[in-house]
Amino acid sequence: MGFIGGNFGYMILKTIAPRTKTDQAAQEVDGNDLKLQQFFGNDIFDIIANKIIIDFGCGDGNQAVEMAERSPTTNVIGLDIQMHRIEKGMRKAQERSIAERCKFSTTTDELADIIISKDAFEHFSSPLEILEIMSHLLKPNGYVLASFGPTWYHPYGGHLFSVFPWSHLIFTEKAQILWRADFKTDGATKFSEVDGGLNQLTIGQFENIVQQSPFSIDWLETMPIRGLSILKSKFLREIGSSIVRCKLSLK
């Protein structure tokens, strides 16, 4: 992966995309850019009504809080492995007086009707293990609604590392990690170790992983760049899909 590497690749990235720790700190603002209907459909709040929902990989809790606020008959459990994010979610739920219906934790014994997963599958270190975990968190007729992207071959599939379209495929992992170290101090040495992780997931890989899991794909659709329908084709979807969304049911 990548053919421009080492210090040479690092110097190019540093020249075309210079960043400092000060720049990054200024950008890290707790935002609330929620697009639940874009990711899960216009009827998402009707779908979750009167249900127990697990928001798997809830982050700072914005999405879980929105679901509980917009659907007052819904109980939401936000799960995340990062305790500082769980604490943020708790504070938001308390501030909005919905803490009884919107709880946050790193684990739960309560079974859900629906697991919601947004912007997470491209970050899990082992998506297959995550699907196994999810299968034990659902009621017998429960299911997963997942939405994620952009995936690896999208022009900006490298997320932070995509300083220009497909740059994450042009530069080696080592060069990009060296560039990231200019403004991040977590000591990450590869994509999988960065904050949140990045597993280089493609759509095809995701479909194969689901086949090996306790789930089957009820439906899967891709949302193409700028709505260009030609990019939904099997041949072009890997490079042309901004968002992948799907419903997974237990086998």
C-alpha positions in Angstrom: 0.0 0.0 0.0 1.4 3.3 -1.0 4.6 3.9 -3.0 5.9 7.3 -1.7 7.4 6.5 1.7 10.0 7.2 4.3 11.3 10.7 5.1 10.7 11.8 1.5 7.0 11.0 1.7 6.8 12.7 5.1 8.5 15.9 3.8 6.0 16.1 0.9 3.0 15.7 3.3 4.5 18.2 5.7 4.9 20.7 2.8 1.5 20.3 1.3 -0.4 19.8 4.5 1.5 21.4 7.4 -0.2 21.0 10.8 0.9 21.7 14.4 -0.4 20.6 17.7 -1.9 24.1 18.2 -3.8 23.8 14.9 -5.2 20.4 15.9 -6.3 21.5 19.4 -8.2 24.4 17.8 -10.1 22.0 15.5 -11.1 19.5 18.2 -14.4 21.1 19.3 -17.2 19.0 20.6 -19.6 19.3 17.6 -23.2 18.1 17.1 -23.2 17.5 13.4 -25.9 14.8 13.5 -27.3 13.4 10.3 -29.3 10.4 11.5 -31.9 10.7 8.8 -29.3 10.9 6.1 -27.6 7.8 7.4 -30.6 5.7 8.4 -33.5 7.1 6.4 -36.2 9.7 7.0 -38.3 7.2 9.1 -35.6 6.4 11.6 -37.4 8.0 14.5 -40.5 6.0 13.7 -38.5 2.8 13.5 -37.0 3.2 16.9 -40.2 4.3 18.7 -41.1 2.1 21.7 -37.9 0.2 21.3 -34.8 -0.5 23.4 -31.8 0.8 21.3 -28.1 0.2 21.8 -26.0 2.9 20.2 -22.9 0.8 19.6 -19.8 3.0 19.6 -21.7 6.0 20.8 -18.7 8.4 21.1 -19.6 11.6 23.0 -23.3 10.6 23.1 -24.7 13.1 20.6 -26.5 10.5 18.6 -27.9 8.6 21.6 -29.2 11.8 23.1 -30.8 12.9 19.9 -32.6 9.5 19.5 -33.9 9.8 23.1 -35.0 13.4 22.6 -36.6 12.9 19.2 -38.4 9.7 20.1 -39.7 10.1 23.7 -40.9 6.4 23.9 -37.5 5.1 23.2 -34.9 3.9 25.7 -31.3 4.3 24.5 -28.1 2.7 25.8 -24.9 4.3 24.6 -21.9 1.9 24.6 -18.3 2.9 24.0 -14.9 1.7 25.2 -13.6 5.2 26.0 -14.7 6.2 29.4 -14.2 10.0 28.9 -16.7 9.8 26.0 -19.2 7.9 28.2 -18.9 10.6 30.8 -19.6 13.3 28.2 -22.7 11.4 27.1 -23.9 11.1 30.7 -23.6 14.9 31.2 -25.5 15.6 28.1 -28.4 13.3 29.1 -28.5 14.8 32.5 -28.5 18.4 31.1 -31.5 17.4 28.9 -33.3 15.6 31.7 -33.5 12.3 29.8 -31.0 10.3 31.9 -33.6 7.8 32.8 -34.1 6.8 29.2 -30.7 7.6 27.9 -27.9 5.7 29.7 -24.2 5.3 28.9 -21.8 2.5 29.8 -18.9 0.4 28.6 -21.0 -2.7 28.9 -24.6 -3.8 29.3 -26.6 -6.9 30.2 -29.8 -5.4 28.7 -30.9 -6.8 25.3 -31.9 -4.5 22.5 -34.5 -4.5 19.9 -32.2 -2.7 17.5 -28.4 -1.9 17.6 -27.5 1.3 15.8 -24.0 1.6 14.5 -23.0 4.9 12.8 -19.5 5.7 11.5 -17.9 2.8 13.3 -17.3 -0.3 11.2 -14.3 1.3 9.4 -12.7 1.9 12.8 -13.2 -1.4 14.6 -9.9 -3.4 14.8 -11.9 -6.7 14.3 -15.3 -6.2 12.7 -16.0 -9.9 12.9 -15.5 -9.9 16.7 -17.7 -6.9 17.0 -20.5 -8.6 15.1 -20.2 -11.6 17.4 -20.5 -9.2 20.4 -23.5 -7.5 18.8 -25.2 -10.9 18.3 -25.3 -11.4 22.1 -26.8 -8.0 22.8 -29.9 -8.5 20.7 -33.3 -9.9 21.5 -34.2 -13.0 19.3 -35.9 -10.9 16.6 -33.5 -8.0 17.0 -31.3 -6.6 14.2 -28.5 -4.1 13.5 -28.8 -0.9 11.5 -25.3 0.1 10.4 -24.1 3.0 8.4 -20.5 3.8 7.8 -18.1 5.5 5.4 -16.3 6.6 3.5 -14.6 3.2 3.0 -11.0 2.7 2.1 -11.0 3.2 -1.7 -13.2 6.4 -1.5 -11.1 9.5 -2.4 -11.2 10.4 1.3 -11.3 6.9 2.7 -8.2 7.6 4.7 -10.2 10.1 6.8 -7.6 12.3 8.6 -4.9 10.9 6.3 -6.6 11.9 3.1 -5.0 15.3 2.7 -6.1 15.2 -1.0 -8.1 12.6 -2.9 -6.6 9.1 -2.6 -3.4 10.4 -0.9 -3.8 7.7 1.7 -3.2 5.2 -1.1 -0.3 7.1 -2.6 1.9 7.5 0.5 3.1 4.6 2.7 1.6 4.1 6.1 4.9 5.0 7.7 5.1 8.4 5.9 1.6 9.2 6.9 2.1 8.2 10.5 5.3 10.4 10.6 3.2 13.3 9.3 0.5 12.7 11.9 3.0 12.7 14.7 3.6 16.5 14.0 0.2 17.2 15.7 -0.7 14.0 17.6 1.2 12.7 20.6 -0.4 9.3 21.3 2.6 7.4 19.8 0.6 5.6 17.2 2.8 3.7 14.7 0.2 2.4 12.3 -3.4 3.2 11.1 -5.0 0.7 13.5 -3.4 2.5 16.6 -4.7 6.0 15.9 -7.5 7.5 18.0 -10.6 5.5 17.0 -8.5 3.2 14.8 -8.7 2.8 11.0 -9.0 -0.7 9.6 -8.9 0.0 5.8 -12.3 -1.6 5.3 -13.8 -2.0 1.8 -17.4 -2.7 1.0 -16.5 -6.2 -0.4 -14.5 -7.0 2.8 -17.5 -6.0 4.9 -19.8 -8.3 3.0 -17.4 -11.2 3.4 -17.1 -10.5 7.1 -20.8 -10.5 7.6 -21.0 -13.9 5.8 -18.7 -15.3 8.5 -20.7 -13.8 11.3 -23.9 -14.7 13.1 -25.7 -12.2 10.8 -27.0 -12.1 7.3 -27.5 -9.0 5.2 -31.2 -8.1 4.8 -30.3 -5.2 2.5 -27.3 -3.1 1.8 -27.3 0.1 -0.2 -24.6 2.6 -1.0 -25.0 6.4 -1.2 -22.9 7.6 -4.1 -20.8 10.8 -4.3 -23.0 13.7 -5.3 -25.9 11.3 -5.9 -24.4 10.0 -9.2 -26.3 6.8 -9.8 -23.5 5.3 -12.0 -21.3 5.1 -8.9 -23.8 2.6 -7.3 -22.7 -0.1 -9.8 -20.8 -3.1 -8.5 -17.7 -2.0 -10.4 -17.6 1.6 -9.2 -19.1 1.4 -5.7 -15.8 1.0 -3.9 -14.4 4.3 -5.2 -17.8 6.1 -5.4 -19.7 5.4 -2.2 -19.8 8.1 0.4 -21.9 6.1 2.8 -22.8 2.4 3.1 -25.9 1.5 5.1 -27.4 -1.9 5.8 -29.7 -4.0 7.9 -28.3 -7.1 9.5 -30.5 -9.8 11.0 -29.5 -12.8 13.0 -29.2 -16.1 11.0 
